[in-house]
């Protein structure tokens, strides 16, 4: 079975690597919390132990997830500026407002911070378009591309 390739920008890869380092650095603290909690006695009614185990599980799951993403990552090359593609930063006019988005892969998507996935409705509508092109969203709203970087 072939693994899916995950598209990441250079910054997205760096962010994941930094998060991975931070999570790995938390392992000794969690182990110490577990050791202290075990010393309290009966583990079946030991909330400190349960909390530490839950945190350990969460951290280990995220470490495994990030390692899998990085193992299957393909770096998005700087986009050509003549049309919208992965890695491009696009300024659009939509509903009378100018908005700027970076087109990234689904793993990096963070719409509140201006990063939209190429697989999102807006991302799909923008892909392949040029400056001056109009686009339509699934909800019927239309917009226009004013700048591609």
N, C-alpha and C positions, 0 to 999 in steps of 0.2 A: 504494500500500500504506500503510495507516494504522499509525502507530507506537503501541506500547502505552504507556498512561499508567502512570506509576510513582508509587505513593502514598508520601509521605514526611511524617514529623512535622517540626515546626519545628526541633527539635534535630537530627534526622537530616540535614536540609538544611544546617544550620550546620556539622555535623561534616564533611559532604562538601565544602563550600566551603573549610573550613580545610585538609582534606587536599589539595585541589586547589592551594591557595596554596603549601603546603609542597612539593608535587611540582614545581610550576613554578619555585620557588626553587632546586630541585636541578639544573635544566638547566645553568646556567653551570658548576657544579662537575663535572658529567659531561663537558661539552665540554672543560674543562681537562684532565681525566683522559685523554680521548681524544687530545688534542693531545700530551700528555707521552708517552703510550704509543706514538704514531706515531713519535716521535723515537727510539725504541729500535731501529727498523729493521724487518726482515722481519715483516710482519703475520701471516703464516701460522703462525708459531710464537711469537707474542707473546701470552702469557696475560693480561697487563695490558690489552691492547687488546681481547681477546675478552671479558674481564670487564666492561670499561667499556661495550662495545657491548651486552652482555646487559642491563646495568642500564639503559642508555638505552632499549632496546626495552621493558623492563618498565615504566619510568616513563611513557613515551609512550603505551603501551597503557592504563595506568591513568588517565592524564589524559583520553584519548579516552573511556574508559568513564564517568568521572565527569561529563564535559561532556555526554554523551548522556543520562545519568540526570537531571541537572539541567535539561536542555532539555525533557525529557518528564515532569518531576515535577509532581504535583498535591499541594498541601499538605493534610494531614489536619487538618480543623478539630477543635477541642476537642469531645470526644464528650459526648453527653448521659449523665448518670450513672444513668439508670434501666435501661439494658440495655447489654450488651457490644457495642462497635463499635470500629472503627479509632480509635486514639488513646487508648483507655481503659486504665486501670491496674486490674487485676483481682486480687483476693485469693481464692484457692480452697483448699479442703481436699481433699487427694488422698492416699490411702493413709495417713491419720492425720497428715499434715503440712500445715501452712499454707504456701502459696507465693504470691508476688506476681509478676505478669507485666504488661508493657505490650504491648498489641496494636499491631503495626506492620506495614508492608508487607514483602515478601520481601527487599528491598534492605537494610533496616535490621536484619533479624532477627539476634539474637545471644543464643541461649538461655542461655549461661553467664552473661550479664549481665542476665537477666530480660526480654529483648525477644524475643517470639515473633511469627511471621508469622501473619496471618489465614488463610493458606493451609496452615499446618502442621496436623497432626492435633489438637493441643490447641486451636489457634486456631479451627479449623473447629467443634470441639465447643462452644466457648464463645460464638461469635458469636450475637448476638440473645437470649442468655439474660439473666435478671434475678437480683437478689440472692435467694438461697434456692433457686434452680433447681438441679436435679441435671443432670449431663452424663455421657456415656459416651465413653470413648476407644476407638479401634479394637482395642486389646488386651484390652478387656473391663473395664478398671478404671473405676470410677465416682467422681465427686467432686461437690462442692457449691460453689456460688459464695457467698462470705460478704461480699464488699465490691466495689463498683465506684466508681472515682474518675475 
